[in-house]
């Protein structure tokens, strides 16, 4: 099964191999809306998210901040709940042979709910209990990946990502969204 997954991923990612600006292509599955610190909002949405990302070569002109890698990514929820796309920057910090930490920061837009709906107090309370309310279509995305390199071409990652507007990009509700999962990485 592992060989079949690697072969399928290689077929999908091969068109990017000829692009000199592509660093890697990443694909994985994420547990959606997990509980990290605030249990009031976790588990309001179902399903897992299918996560895909294209990461570009590091920007040499930004060597003074570690030559970050630009990325573009999408995360699609399998239960028709909140999906999102993001762009931003990621860094690589090798801390042991074949092991790296990859923090990232970016801007995301999502398909989830923003505000409480309902005509009565009871309807609004029921709506708030069922839906994650993100308060703004625009969100920050922060991430941290633990990456294990298997060889020059293939790696695997554990990835945590957090989306929130932090009362900066929006006002009102700011429940945030956390995801945790695994990804396969094909480097070029």
C-alpha angles and dihedrals in degrees: 000000000000091000091049091051092048092048092049092048091049091052091050094045099042095091088063093053093080093052107095092204096060116098098179148332119229129196131176153124127269133200102237126230098354126183113256107151107333113058094183092081104033121104094018089121130049137217134041127276123238105220126201129173140177113205121196131213117283118273106247092194087065095054088125088071097037103277096274122210117238115225140188118199145170131203116194120195115225093211097053091255125124115338124175147182127211145184128197148104133301131190133208122223115176108204100171137008106296094358126104140172115218115192118185142185130192153135122275139187121201143193097224133112122287110184141023114268130200141090099237132046089247092052091048092048091049091048091050091050093053104040134057106232112208097179097214135049087220117069140170116241120207122180143177123196129189105208128197115195114213096182139328093297109030134057138157128218142201104210133194119186133180128196123195140136092223092212086286104089093032143004135233119027115035106168094148129207128247127193134181128189153122131273138189114224126207111193125200 
